[in-house]
């Protein structure tokens, strides 16, 4: 796992010092080696975290044997040995034992079709010196970031948006569409960045830059796979066996490294199952990591310790006061160079910092909730579908009746009942702003789309007969997973030069899960039904079964106490004309007085104000 950047200049020869300066903005992503290659109008930069083939020959930028292609690459191709065998080169023809060289040779032989052979997480750019063409690609599920900008002066790309400003004269004008979506959902979805001139290459897409033009193409899409109801004829044990085989293969691939490998262990279903399989595959005791808190409300460490004890891992726990996490705020500000509301980044940074003292790679349970039905939202949307079968006039009438009642939850239900469709209702349930309006200028709302519009549009591209639970899961996997959760883990772990790998995001498992009928995901109110059954094969049910907790952080209390004066100061100093400061002060008063807990939206506003001060 590394950091990459590059530039193709339209008007002058590339300055390698600018590329070096860009690398320094994300050098923690690759502390082991940094290098720059440039030739006339093209320049590439790389910061390496050495995982496979620690020899200097595997450093980047790397040239193909023929000298025609140059690559900078961030990530891992887990099945690189299989692809190497398919290429059938004589052993002496390989310059390294790295997966980077395999990507180069695969592209040389198969062109863009090489992407269908890769099982991994990646963002890379390959310069073809002969055709003067840049080929860029991002992994299927969006583990690795890739930002780019095309201006009158050149084409630029990087692992982080802040690095692009070191490469060229790129506008810092805020994208109002991105800002609106951020205040509604807490992250910036698909293609957009907080900057109008900078875009994100979407997951499962490749991009070709040539002659000042960019063409972007999707190369994989699991969302169109329909659940296979013939699987209902299989026994549960048969399905569990299939999933066990797939997950074991995915974990085995992700344990390949020339550096120490461990796992994050929360004690929940997902991380415990990954850890248990890793223990099964490991020839020596596995190292596991968790963060504990002195406050029982937030502490998961006892559950992780129970699983670690059962699996006989070398388990490390760091116990903190929950208030200690606020000490990570400078690290958060430095590394999250776009507004980002997900406060679970703080414990993720804490456990990454702990793990990096012992390993360079850590496996995670990320992705299981979105593809196997782990969130309570799915049960809510399943119940809402009963109302959406009724004519809209009945929904509207019922919404009005319950909306006049004093209950806050009923008022939210009232709003959920009158959305355009179930996808929009799901977006509303996922929204952090819910029934609060007026933070942004009305003109922005008039000229931009809402998150509900985005979810509804994406939903219409899915199979018509998907049930509401499956549809909602795919919306989460399409938006929330890559643009929130995976970005959080990538930035939080790379802040401490730690690579994280996610077996559940193996594309074979994602495709298999898409075929799995919904009753095996959410069954009689039980979330992750089939996955739980598999987990019980490895860890006793009495150890695993407990309410879903998650990586919570008391940002609501921080806003009331530790950060309140700073919040008010940032708000007063803000020069953003599109913010309604009086409305935000009103929200702060509602929250700090205890009338209603609205910390998700207030925290999103706070991180935006911090970003505005440090990056805008």
C-alpha positions as CSV (number, residue, x, y, z in Angstrom):
1,X,0.0,0.0,0.0
2,X,1.4,3.3,-1.1
3,X,0.8,6.8,-2.3
4,X,0.9,7.8,-6.0
5,X,0.7,11.0,-8.0
6,X,1.5,12.2,-11.5
7,X,1.1,15.0,-14.0
8,X,1.0,15.6,-17.8
9,X,1.8,19.2,-18.5
10,X,0.3,20.9,-21.5
11,X,2.5,24.0,-21.6
12,X,5.9,23.3,-20.0
13,X,8.3,20.6,-19.1
14,X,7.4,18.8,-15.9
15,X,9.2,20.0,-12.7
16,X,10.2,16.9,-10.7
17,X,10.5,19.1,-7.5
18,X,6.7,19.7,-7.7
19,X,6.1,16.0,-7.8
20,X,8.4,15.5,-4.9
21,X,6.5,18.1,-2.9
22,X,3.3,16.4,-3.7
23,X,4.6,13.1,-2.4
24,X,5.6,14.7,0.9
25,X,2.0,15.6,1.5
26,X,1.2,11.9,1.9
27,X,4.7,10.4,2.7
28,X,3.2,8.5,5.6
29,X,1.4,6.3,3.1
30,X,4.8,5.2,1.9
31,X,7.6,5.8,4.4
32,X,10.0,3.1,3.0
33,X,10.9,4.8,-0.3
34,X,9.9,7.8,-2.3
35,X,10.9,8.5,-5.9
36,X,10.1,10.5,-9.0
37,X,10.4,9.8,-12.7
38,X,9.8,12.5,-15.3
39,X,10.4,12.9,-19.1
40,X,9.4,16.1,-20.9
41,X,5.7,16.6,-20.3
42,X,5.0,13.6,-18.1
43,X,6.0,12.9,-14.5
44,X,5.1,10.2,-12.0
45,X,5.7,10.0,-8.2
46,X,5.5,7.2,-5.7
47,X,5.8,6.7,-2.0
48,X,6.2,3.0,-1.0
49,X,5.1,1.0,2.0
50,X,7.0,-2.2,1.2
51,X,4.8,-5.3,1.7
52,X,5.8,-7.7,-1.1
53,X,9.4,-8.1,-2.3
54,X,11.3,-5.8,0.0
55,X,14.2,-5.5,-2.4
56,X,15.0,-2.0,-3.9
57,X,14.3,-3.5,-7.4
58,X,10.6,-3.5,-6.5
59,X,10.6,0.3,-5.9
60,X,8.5,2.5,-8.1
61,X,8.0,4.2,-10.5
62,X,8.8,0.9,-12.3
63,X,9.5,0.2,-15.9
64,X,8.4,-2.8,-17.9
65,X,11.2,-5.0,-19.3
66,X,10.7,-3.6,-22.8
67,X,11.0,0.0,-21.4
68,X,7.7,1.0,-23.0
69,X,5.5,1.2,-19.9
70,X,6.0,3.0,-16.6
71,X,3.7,2.4,-13.5
72,X,2.9,3.9,-10.2
73,X,0.7,1.7,-8.1
74,X,-1.1,1.7,-4.7
75,X,-2.5,-1.5,-3.3
76,X,-2.1,-5.3,-3.6
77,X,-3.0,-7.8,-6.3
78,X,-3.5,-10.9,-4.1
79,X,-3.6,-13.4,-6.9
80,X,-0.4,-12.1,-8.6
81,X,1.2,-15.5,-8.5
82,X,-1.7,-17.1,-10.4
83,X,-1.5,-14.3,-13.0
84,X,2.3,-14.8,-13.2
85,X,1.7,-18.4,-14.0
86,X,-0.8,-17.5,-16.7
87,X,1.8,-15.2,-18.3
88,X,4.1,-18.2,-18.5
89,X,7.3,-16.3,-18.6
90,X,10.5,-18.1,-17.9
91,X,11.6,-17.4,-14.3
92,X,14.8,-15.5,-15.4
93,X,12.7,-13.0,-17.3
94,X,11.2,-11.5,-14.2
95,X,13.1,-8.6,-12.7
96,X,11.4,-8.8,-9.2
97,X,9.1,-10.9,-7.1
98,X,6.5,-8.1,-6.8
99,X,2.9,-7.8,-7.9
100,X,3.8,-4.4,-9.4
101,X,5.7,-6.1,-12.2
102,X,2.9,-8.6,-12.8
103,X,0.5,-5.7,-13.4
104,X,2.8,-4.2,-15.9
105,X,3.3,-7.4,-17.8
106,X,-0.4,-8.2,-17.6
107,X,-1.3,-4.9,-19.1
108,X,1.3,-5.3,-21.8
109,X,-0.2,-8.7,-22.8
110,X,-4.0,-8.1,-22.3
111,X,-4.4,-4.4,-22.2
112,X,-7.4,-3.1,-20.3
113,X,-8.8,-6.7,-20.1
114,X,-6.1,-7.4,-17.4
115,X,-8.5,-5.8,-14.9
116,X,-10.8,-8.8,-15.1
117,X,-8.0,-11.0,-13.9
118,X,-7.0,-9.0,-10.8
119,X,-8.3,-9.9,-7.4
120,X,-7.2,-7.1,-5.1
121,X,-7.4,-3.5,-4.0
122,X,-5.6,-1.0,-6.3
123,X,-5.3,2.4,-7.8
124,X,-2.6,2.7,-10.5
125,X,-1.5,4.6,-13.5
126,X,0.5,3.2,-16.4
127,X,2.2,5.5,-18.9
128,X,2.6,4.2,-22.4
129,X,5.6,6.0,-23.8
130,X,5.0,4.9,-27.4
131,X,1.3,5.9,-27.6
132,X,1.7,8.8,-25.1
133,X,-1.3,7.5,-23.3
134,X,-2.1,7.1,-19.5
135,X,-4.1,4.2,-18.4
136,X,-5.5,4.5,-14.8
137,X,-7.7,2.1,-12.9
138,X,-9.4,1.6,-9.5
139,X,-10.4,-1.6,-7.7
140,X,-13.8,-3.1,-7.9
141,X,-15.1,-2.1,-4.4
142,X,-13.2,1.2,-4.0
143,X,-10.6,0.4,-1.4
144,X,-7.9,2.6,-2.9
145,X,-8.5,6.3,-3.7
146,X,-7.7,8.0,-7.0
147,X,-8.3,11.8,-7.5
148,X,-7.7,13.7,-10.7
149,X,-8.1,17.1,-12.3
150,X,-8.1,18.1,-16.0
151,X,-7.4,21.8,-16.4
152,X,-6.2,24.2,-19.2
153,X,-2.6,23.6,-18.0
154,X,-2.5,19.8,-17.6
155,X,-3.8,16.5,-16.3
156,X,-3.1,15.7,-12.6
157,X,-3.8,12.7,-10.4
158,X,-3.0,11.6,-6.8
159,X,-4.0,9.4,-3.9
160,X,-5.2,12.5,-2.0
161,X,-6.7,15.8,-3.2
162,X,-4.4,18.0,-1.3
163,X,-1.4,16.7,-3.2
164,X,-2.8,17.9,-6.5
165,X,-2.3,21.5,-5.4
166,X,1.4,20.9,-5.3
167,X,1.4,19.6,-8.8
168,X,-0.3,22.5,-10.6
169,X,-2.5,25.5,-10.5
170,X,-5.8,23.9,-9.6
171,X,-8.7,25.9,-8.3
172,X,-9.8,25.5,-4.7
173,X,-13.4,26.6,-5.4
174,X,-15.8,24.5,-3.4
175,X,-18.2,22.2,-5.3
176,X,-21.7,23.1,-4.1
177,X,-23.2,19.8,-5.1
178,X,-20.6,18.0,-3.1
179,X,-21.1,20.3,-0.1
180,X,-24.9,19.7,-0.2
181,X,-24.5,15.9,-0.3
182,X,-21.9,16.1,2.5
183,X,-24.3,18.0,4.8
184,X,-27.0,15.4,4.0
185,X,-25.0,12.2,4.3
186,X,-21.7,13.0,6.0
187,X,-19.4,12.0,3.2
188,X,-18.9,13.0,-0.5
189,X,-20.3,10.4,-2.8
190,X,-19.0,9.1,-6.1
191,X,-17.0,11.0,-8.6
192,X,-17.1,14.3,-6.7
193,X,-14.7,15.9,-4.3
194,X,-15.1,19.0,-2.1
195,X,-13.3,20.9,-4.9
196,X,-15.1,21.7,-8.1
197,X,-12.1,21.1,-10.3
198,X,-11.1,17.8,-8.7
199,X,-12.9,14.5,-9.3
200,X,-12.7,11.0,-7.9
201,X,-12.3,8.1,-10.3
202,X,-15.3,5.8,-9.3
203,X,-14.6,2.3,-8.0
204,X,-14.7,-0.5,-10.7
205,X,-13.7,2.1,-13.4
206,X,-10.7,2.7,-15.6
207,X,-9.7,5.9,-17.2
208,X,-7.7,6.6,-20.4
209,X,-6.0,10.0,-20.8
210,X,-4.8,11.0,-24.2
211,X,-4.6,14.2,-26.2
212,X,-6.1,16.3,-23.4
213,X,-9.2,14.1,-23.2
214,X,-10.3,11.7,-20.5
215,X,-12.5,8.7,-21.2
216,X,-13.9,6.7,-18.2
217,X,-15.4,3.2,-18.4
218,X,-16.9,0.9,-15.9
219,X,-15.3,-2.6,-16.1
220,X,-17.3,-4.5,-13.4
221,X,-20.7,-4.2,-11.8
222,X,-22.3,-6.7,-9.4
223,X,-25.4,-4.6,-8.8
224,X,-27.1,-6.2,-11.8
225,X,-26.8,-9.8,-10.4
226,X,-30.2,-11.1,-9.4
227,X,-30.6,-13.3,-6.3
228,X,-30.8,-16.9,-7.4
229,X,-33.9,-18.5,-6.0
230,X,-32.8,-21.9,-7.1
231,X,-30.4,-21.7,-4.1
232,X,-33.4,-22.1,-1.9
233,X,-33.3,-25.7,-2.9
234,X,-29.9,-26.1,-1.3
235,X,-29.5,-26.8,2.4
236,X,-28.1,-24.3,4.8
237,X,-25.1,-26.5,5.4
238,X,-24.4,-26.5,1.6
239,X,-24.5,-22.8,1.5
240,X,-22.4,-22.4,4.6
241,X,-19.8,-24.8,3.1
242,X,-19.6,-22.7,-0.1
243,X,-19.2,-19.5,1.9
244,X,-16.6,-21.1,4.1
245,X,-14.6,-22.2,1.1
246,X,-14.8,-18.7,-0.5
247,X,-13.9,-16.8,2.7
248,X,-11.0,-19.2,3.5
249,X,-9.6,-18.6,0.0
250,X,-10.0,-14.8,0.4
251,X,-8.3,-14.8,3.8
252,X,-5.5,-17.0,2.5
253,X,-4.8,-14.6,-0.4
254,X,-4.7,-11.7,2.0
255,X,-2.2,-13.3,4.3
256,X,0.5,-13.3,1.6
257,X,3.1,-10.8,2.6
258,X,6.8,-10.4,3.3
259,X,6.1,-8.5,6.5
260,X,4.2,-9.4,9.7
261,X,0.4,-9.7,9.3
262,X,-2.3,-9.4,12.1
263,X,-6.0,-8.7,12.4
264,X,-8.2,-6.1,14.0
265,X,-10.5,-7.9,16.5
266,X,-13.6,-6.3,17.9
267,X,-15.2,-9.5,19.1
268,X,-18.1,-9.1,16.7
269,X,-19.1,-11.6,14.0
270,X,-17.1,-10.2,11.1
271,X,-13.7,-9.6,12.6
272,X,-13.9,-12.8,14.8
273,X,-14.7,-14.9,11.7
274,X,-11.8,-13.4,9.7
275,X,-9.5,-13.9,12.7
276,X,-10.6,-17.5,13.2
277,X,-9.9,-18.4,9.6
278,X,-6.6,-16.6,9.7
279,X,-5.7,-18.7,12.8
280,X,-6.7,-21.9,10.9
281,X,-4.4,-20.9,8.0
282,X,-1.4,-19.6,10.0
283,X,1.5,-21.8,11.0
284,X,2.3,-19.7,14.0
285,X,0.2,-17.8,16.6
286,X,-1.7,-14.8,15.0
287,X,-1.4,-11.3,16.4
288,X,-4.6,-9.5,17.0
289,X,-5.5,-5.9,18.1
290,X,-8.3,-4.1,19.8
291,X,-9.0,-0.8,21.6
292,X,-10.6,-0.7,25.0
293,X,-12.2,2.2,26.9
294,X,-12.5,2.7,30.6
295,X,-16.2,3.7,30.1
296,X,-18.3,0.4,29.8
297,X,-20.7,2.1,27.4
298,X,-18.1,2.3,24.7
299,X,-15.9,-0.7,25.6
300,X,-15.8,-3.7,23.3
301,X,-12.4,-5.0,24.5
302,X,-13.8,-7.7,26.9
303,X,-15.6,-9.3,23.9
304,X,-12.5,-9.2,21.8
305,X,-10.4,-10.7,24.6
306,X,-12.9,-13.6,25.0
307,X,-12.5,-14.4,21.3
308,X,-8.8,-14.0,21.3
309,X,-8.5,-16.3,24.3
310,X,-10.6,-18.9,22.6
311,X,-8.6,-18.7,19.4
312,X,-5.3,-18.5,21.3
313,X,-4.0,-15.4,19.5
314,X,-1.3,-13.0,20.7
315,X,-3.7,-10.3,21.6
316,X,-2.9,-6.6,22.2
317,X,-5.3,-4.2,23.8
318,X,-4.8,-0.5,24.6
319,X,-7.3,0.8,27.1
320,X,-8.0,4.5,26.9
321,X,-10.3,7.1,28.4
322,X,-12.8,7.9,25.6
323,X,-11.8,11.5,26.1
324,X,-8.3,10.6,25.0
325,X,-9.5,10.1,21.5
326,X,-9.8,13.9,21.1
327,X,-6.0,14.0,21.3
328,X,-6.0,12.4,17.8
329,X,-7.8,15.4,16.4
330,X,-4.6,16.9,14.9
331,X,-3.9,13.6,13.2
332,X,-7.5,13.6,11.9
333,X,-7.1,17.2,10.5
334,X,-3.8,16.4,8.9
335,X,-4.9,13.3,7.0
336,X,-8.6,13.9,6.3
337,X,-8.0,16.6,3.7
338,X,-11.7,16.8,2.8
339,X,-14.6,17.3,5.2
340,X,-15.5,13.9,6.8
341,X,-18.0,13.3,9.5
342,X,-17.5,9.6,10.5
343,X,-16.2,9.9,14.1
344,X,-15.3,6.2,14.2
345,X,-12.2,7.3,12.4
346,X,-10.8,8.1,15.8
347,X,-10.9,4.6,17.3
348,X,-9.8,3.3,13.9
349,X,-6.7,5.6,14.1
350,X,-6.1,4.4,17.7
351,X,-6.2,0.7,16.8
352,X,-4.1,1.3,13.7
353,X,-1.5,3.1,15.8
354,X,-1.4,0.2,18.2
355,X,-1.2,-2.4,15.4
356,X,1.6,-0.6,13.6
357,X,3.9,-1.2,16.6
358,X,3.8,-5.0,15.8
359,X,2.7,-5.6,12.2
360,X,2.7,-3.8,8.8
361,X,-0.5,-5.5,7.5
362,X,-3.9,-6.0,9.3
363,X,-6.9,-7.9,8.1
364,X,-10.4,-6.4,8.9
365,X,-14.0,-7.4,8.8
366,X,-15.1,-4.5,6.6
367,X,-17.8,-5.1,4.0
368,X,-19.7,-7.9,5.7
369,X,-22.5,-5.7,6.9
370,X,-23.3,-4.3,3.5
371,X,-23.3,-7.6,1.6
372,X,-24.7,-10.0,4.2
373,X,-27.3,-7.7,5.8
374,X,-25.8,-6.4,9.1
375,X,-27.5,-3.1,9.7
376,X,-30.8,-2.4,11.5
377,X,-31.8,0.0,8.8
378,X,-32.6,-3.0,6.6
379,X,-35.3,-4.2,9.0
380,X,-36.7,-0.7,9.1
381,X,-36.9,-0.4,5.3
382,X,-38.5,-3.9,5.1
383,X,-41.4,-2.6,7.4
384,X,-41.7,0.6,5.4
385,X,-42.4,-1.3,2.2
386,X,-45.8,-2.1,3.5
387,X,-46.7,1.6,3.5
388,X,-45.2,2.1,0.0
389,X,-47.5,-0.5,-1.4
390,X,-50.4,1.9,-0.6
391,X,-51.5,4.8,-2.9
392,X,-49.5,8.0,-2.1
393,X,-52.7,9.8,-0.9
394,X,-53.0,7.2,2.0
395,X,-49.3,7.6,2.9
396,X,-49.6,11.4,2.9
397,X,-52.7,11.3,5.1
398,X,-51.1,8.9,7.6
399,X,-47.9,10.9,7.5
400,X,-49.8,14.1,8.4
401,X,-51.6,12.4,11.3
402,X,-48.5,11.0,13.0
403,X,-46.5,14.1,12.2
404,X,-48.6,16.3,14.5
405,X,-47.8,14.0,17.5
406,X,-45.0,15.2,19.8
407,X,-42.8,12.1,19.4
408,X,-39.6,12.8,17.6
409,X,-39.4,9.3,16.2
410,X,-42.9,9.6,14.8
411,X,-42.1,12.9,13.2
412,X,-39.1,11.2,11.4
413,X,-41.4,8.3,10.3
414,X,-43.8,10.9,9.0
415,X,-41.1,12.3,6.8
416,X,-39.9,8.8,5.7
417,X,-43.5,8.0,4.5
418,X,-43.7,10.7,1.9
419,X,-40.5,10.2,-0.1
420,X,-40.7,9.6,-3.8
421,X,-39.8,5.9,-3.5
422,X,-38.3,3.4,-1.0
423,X,-34.8,4.2,-2.2
424,X,-35.4,7.8,-1.2
425,X,-36.9,6.7,2.1
426,X,-33.8,4.6,2.7
427,X,-31.6,7.7,1.9
428,X,-33.7,9.7,4.4
429,X,-33.1,7.1,7.1
430,X,-29.3,7.2,6.3
431,X,-29.2,11.0,6.3
432,X,-27.5,12.9,9.1
433,X,-29.6,16.0,8.5
434,X,-33.0,14.3,8.7
435,X,-35.7,17.0,9.3
436,X,-33.2,19.9,9.9
437,X,-33.0,22.4,7.0
438,X,-31.6,25.8,6.4
439,X,-27.8,25.2,7.0
440,X,-27.1,26.0,3.4
441,X,-28.2,28.9,1.3
442,X,-31.6,28.2,-0.5
443,X,-30.0,29.0,-3.9
444,X,-27.7,26.0,-3.5
445,X,-30.5,23.7,-2.7
446,X,-32.4,24.9,-5.7
447,X,-29.5,24.2,-8.1
448,X,-28.3,20.9,-6.8
449,X,-29.5,17.4,-6.3
450,X,-30.3,15.7,-2.9
451,X,-28.9,12.4,-1.6
452,X,-32.4,11.1,-2.1
453,X,-32.2,11.9,-5.8
454,X,-28.9,10.1,-6.0
455,X,-30.1,7.0,-4.2
456,X,-33.3,6.8,-6.3
457,X,-31.3,7.2,-9.6
458,X,-28.9,4.4,-8.6
459,X,-31.8,2.2,-7.5
460,X,-33.5,2.5,-10.9
461,X,-30.4,0.9,-12.5
462,X,-30.8,-2.2,-10.4
463,X,-33.0,-5.2,-11.2
464,X,-36.7,-4.3,-10.8
465,X,-37.6,-7.3,-8.7
466,X,-35.1,-6.8,-5.9
467,X,-36.7,-6.7,-2.5
468,X,-36.3,-3.6,-0.3
469,X,-33.6,-5.2,1.9
470,X,-31.5,-6.3,-1.0
471,X,-31.9,-3.0,-2.8
472,X,-30.9,-1.0,0.4
473,X,-27.8,-3.3,0.9
474,X,-26.7,-2.6,-2.6
475,X,-27.2,1.2,-2.2
476,X,-25.0,1.0,1.0
477,X,-22.4,-1.1,-0.8
478,X,-22.4,1.4,-3.7
479,X,-22.3,4.6,-1.7
480,X,-21.7,4.3,2.0
481,X,-19.1,1.5,1.9
482,X,-16.6,3.0,-0.5
483,X,-17.2,6.7,0.1
484,X,-17.5,6.6,3.9
485,X,-16.3,3.4,5.6
486,X,-13.5,2.3,3.2
487,X,-12.2,5.8,2.9
488,X,-12.2,6.1,6.7
489,X,-10.2,2.9,7.1
490,X,-7.8,3.8,4.3
491,X,-6.9,7.2,5.7
492,X,-6.9,6.2,9.3
493,X,-4.6,3.3,8.9
494,X,-2.3,4.9,6.4
495,X,-1.9,7.8,8.8
496,X,0.3,5.3,10.7
497,X,1.7,3.5,7.6
498,X,-0.4,0.4,8.2
499,X,-2.0,-1.6,5.3
500,X,-5.5,-3.0,5.9
501,X,-7.0,-5.8,3.9
502,X,-10.7,-6.8,3.7
503,X,-11.4,-10.5,2.9
504,X,-15.2,-9.9,2.7
505,X,-14.6,-7.5,-0.2
506,X,-13.1,-10.2,-2.4
507,X,-15.1,-9.8,-5.6
508,X,-15.9,-13.5,-5.7
509,X,-17.6,-13.2,-2.3
510,X,-19.5,-10.0,-3.4
511,X,-20.8,-11.8,-6.5
512,X,-21.8,-14.9,-4.5
513,X,-23.6,-12.8,-1.9
514,X,-25.5,-11.0,-4.6
515,X,-26.9,-14.3,-5.7
516,X,-27.7,-15.4,-2.2
517,X,-31.5,-15.0,-1.5
518,X,-32.3,-12.3,1.1
519,X,-33.8,-14.8,3.6
520,X,-30.2,-15.9,4.3
521,X,-29.1,-12.4,5.0
522,X,-32.0,-11.0,7.2
523,X,-34.2,-13.8,8.5
524,X,-37.0,-13.4,11.0
525,X,-35.3,-10.2,12.2
526,X,-31.9,-11.8,12.6
527,X,-29.2,-9.9,10.7
528,X,-26.3,-11.7,8.8
529,X,-28.2,-14.9,9.3
530,X,-26.0,-17.2,7.2
531,X,-22.8,-15.5,8.1
532,X,-23.6,-16.0,11.8
533,X,-24.1,-19.7,11.2
534,X,-20.6,-19.9,9.6
535,X,-19.1,-17.9,12.5
536,X,-20.5,-20.4,15.0
537,X,-18.5,-23.1,13.3
538,X,-15.3,-21.3,14.4
539,X,-16.3,-19.6,17.7
540,X,-19.0,-20.7,20.1
541,X,-22.3,-18.9,19.9
542,X,-22.3,-17.9,23.5
543,X,-19.0,-16.0,22.9
544,X,-20.2,-14.2,19.7
545,X,-23.8,-13.4,20.4
546,X,-24.3,-9.9,21.7
547,X,-25.9,-6.7,20.4
548,X,-24.1,-4.9,17.6
549,X,-22.1,-2.1,19.1
550,X,-19.8,-0.5,16.5
551,X,-16.9,2.0,17.0
552,X,-18.8,4.7,18.8
553,X,-17.3,8.0,19.9
554,X,-19.0,10.6,22.2
555,X,-18.7,13.5,19.7
556,X,-22.1,14.8,21.1
557,X,-20.4,15.4,24.4
558,X,-17.3,16.8,22.8
559,X,-19.5,19.4,21.0
560,X,-21.2,20.3,24.3
561,X,-17.9,20.6,26.3
562,X,-14.4,20.1,24.9
563,X,-15.0,21.6,21.5
564,X,-17.8,24.1,22.1
565,X,-15.6,27.2,22.3
566,X,-13.5,26.1,19.3
567,X,-16.7,25.4,17.4
568,X,-18.1,28.8,18.1
569,X,-14.8,30.5,17.2
570,X,-14.6,28.6,13.9
571,X,-18.1,29.5,13.0
572,X,-17.5,33.2,13.7
573,X,-14.3,33.2,11.7
574,X,-15.9,31.3,8.7
575,X,-16.1,33.4,5.5
576,X,-18.2,30.9,3.7
577,X,-21.1,32.9,2.2
578,X,-23.2,29.7,1.6
579,X,-23.5,28.9,5.3
580,X,-26.4,30.1,7.5
581,X,-24.5,30.8,10.7
582,X,-27.6,31.8,12.6
583,X,-29.2,28.4,11.8
584,X,-26.1,26.6,12.9
585,X,-26.0,28.6,16.2
586,X,-29.7,27.6,16.7
587,X,-28.8,23.9,16.2
588,X,-25.9,24.3,18.6
589,X,-28.3,25.7,21.2
590,X,-30.8,22.9,20.7
591,X,-28.0,20.3,21.2
592,X,-26.1,21.8,24.1
593,X,-29.3,22.5,26.0
594,X,-30.2,18.8,25.7
595,X,-33.5,19.4,23.8
596,X,-32.4,17.0,21.1
597,X,-29.2,15.1,20.2
598,X,-28.3,16.3,16.7
599,X,-24.5,15.6,17.0
600,X,-24.2,13.8,13.5
601,X,-25.1,17.0,11.6
602,X,-23.3,19.3,14.0
603,X,-20.1,17.1,13.8
604,X,-20.3,17.3,10.0
605,X,-20.5,21.0,10.2
606,X,-17.6,21.2,12.6
607,X,-15.3,19.1,10.4
608,X,-16.3,21.2,7.5
609,X,-15.3,24.4,9.4
610,X,-12.0,22.7,10.4
611,X,-11.4,21.8,6.7
612,X,-12.3,25.4,5.6
613,X,-9.7,26.8,8.0
614,X,-6.9,24.3,7.1
615,X,-7.4,23.5,3.4
616,X,-9.7,25.8,1.6
